Amino acid sequence: MHPSLRFLFFCLSFFILSACSTLKPLDFEDPSVTVNSVRVIPSEGVAPQFEISLHIINPNSISLPLKGVAYSVSVEDKKILTGVSNKLPVIEAYGEGDITLKASANLLNSIRLITSLMQKNSDKLTYTLDAKLDLGTLTPDIRISEKGEITLTPPR
């Protein structure tokens, strides 16, 4: 290979790699997402709809210009709620913000959940919130999974 072509190839490779390194910094931490509230809203069809309020905390030195989010909520490993949204705010660097999402219930999985709850006598339910945050075309998606328990018996 001719030395000038080798030098050109090296420079081109260097610029491509340096451009890719700015997509997501090495010290990037996934944002924290917590559920503020879940409430039933009027729906037009048979399946109930819910409004989910999420609180996002950005622990990074760069802002998060959210383009879209896809999410699901599973209870006892049955996907109950799913939804998407593209009306999202920018979460500033070292900032936080709330977003409100609409979700539709999966009727079949809801019936399966109720059936399994009737068969087992438990005072706790496990849930999982899975969310995919899209920051745009040049950055990788941020995937978040939040797990927890819902206690069905009131505190004494």
Secondary structure, 3 states (H helix, E strand, C coil): CCHHHHHHHHHHHHHHHHHHHCCCCCCCCCCEEEEEEEEEECCCCCCCEEEEEEEEECCCCCCEECCEEEEEEEECCEEEEEEEECCCCEECCCCEEEEEEEEEECHHHHHHHHHHHHHCCCCEEEEEEEEEEECCCCCCCEEEEEEEEEECCCCC
